[in-house]
Amino acid sequence: SGDEYGAGRWEYSADDLQTGCMGGSLQGQLSTLCSFLSACAESYAYDIRRGGDGSGGENSDLFPAHVREWAHQNSDEISSLGMELDESPELIAE
């Protein structure tokens, strides 16, 4: 079902994200978030392939279980967005 992974039940927001000690652009921060989501999804998939429940991968503890599962289900879109953010430096106007 569409609500199986918490759709509509979880909401996250942050207006104080910074990359490193000097901050960074909104686009850079979103790119970094995509990288972490991708790493988590990849670990989840690896653990599932090895017969686990998805929580045993190296980066599977980066996010809560429902985010990990969502990232796995949307890994292609997350990777595409991450590449687009990295290849188009002026994609997000601040």
C-alpha positions as CSV (number, residue, x, y, z in Angstrom):
1,S,0.0,0.0,0.0
2,G,1.0,3.6,-0.5
3,D,1.2,4.1,3.3
4,E,3.4,1.1,3.9
5,Y,6.5,3.2,4.3
6,G,5.0,6.0,6.2
7,A,3.8,8.2,3.4
8,G,1.9,11.0,4.9
9,R,2.9,10.1,8.5
10,W,6.4,11.6,8.6
11,E,7.6,15.1,7.9
12,Y,11.1,16.4,8.2
13,S,12.3,19.9,7.9
14,A,15.4,21.9,8.6
15,D,16.4,25.5,7.9
16,D,19.8,25.4,9.5
17,L,21.6,22.8,7.4
18,Q,25.3,23.5,6.9
19,T,28.0,21.5,5.1
20,G,31.3,21.5,7.0
21,C,32.3,24.5,9.1
22,M,31.7,27.1,6.4
23,G,28.1,26.3,5.4
24,G,27.5,25.9,1.7
25,S,24.9,26.5,-0.9
26,L,21.4,25.1,-0.8
27,Q,22.2,23.1,-3.9
28,G,25.4,21.7,-2.3
29,Q,23.4,20.7,0.8
30,L,20.7,19.0,-1.3
31,S,23.4,17.2,-3.2
32,T,25.0,16.0,0.0
33,L,21.7,14.8,1.3
34,C,21.2,12.8,-1.9
35,S,24.6,11.2,-1.4
36,F,23.7,10.1,2.1
37,L,20.3,8.8,1.0
38,S,21.9,6.9,-1.8
39,A,24.6,5.4,0.4
40,C,21.9,4.3,2.9
41,A,19.7,2.8,0.1
42,E,22.7,0.9,-1.3
43,S,23.5,-0.6,2.1
44,Y,19.9,-1.5,2.5
45,A,19.8,-3.3,-0.8
46,Y,23.1,-5.1,-0.2
47,D,21.9,-6.4,3.2
48,I,18.6,-7.6,1.6
49,R,20.5,-9.4,-1.1
50,R,22.6,-11.2,1.5
51,G,19.4,-12.4,3.3
52,G,19.2,-9.7,6.0
53,D,16.4,-7.4,6.9
54,G,18.1,-4.3,5.4
55,S,19.5,-3.0,8.7
56,G,22.9,-4.6,8.6
57,G,24.6,-2.7,5.9
58,E,27.5,-0.3,6.6
59,N,25.5,2.9,6.0
60,S,22.0,1.5,6.8
61,D,22.0,3.3,10.1
62,L,22.2,6.8,8.6
63,F,18.4,7.2,8.7
64,P,15.5,5.6,10.5
65,A,14.1,2.4,9.0
66,H,11.1,4.1,7.2
67,V,13.5,6.6,5.5
68,R,15.9,3.8,4.6
69,E,13.1,1.8,2.9
70,W,11.8,4.9,1.2
71,A,15.3,5.7,-0.1
72,H,15.7,2.2,-1.4
73,Q,12.4,2.4,-3.3
74,N,13.3,5.8,-4.8
75,S,17.0,5.2,-5.3
76,D,17.0,5.8,-9.0
77,E,15.3,9.2,-8.6
78,I,17.6,10.1,-5.8
79,S,20.7,9.2,-7.8
80,S,19.4,11.1,-10.9
81,L,18.7,14.2,-8.8
82,G,22.2,14.0,-7.2
83,M,23.9,13.8,-10.6
84,E,21.8,16.7,-11.9
85,L,22.7,18.8,-8.9
86,D,26.4,18.0,-9.3
87,E,26.4,18.7,-13.1
88,S,24.4,21.9,-13.1
89,P,26.0,24.4,-10.7
90,E,23.3,27.0,-11.1
91,L,20.3,24.7,-10.9
92,I,18.9,26.2,-7.7
93,A,18.8,30.0,-7.5
94,E,19.2,31.4,-4.0
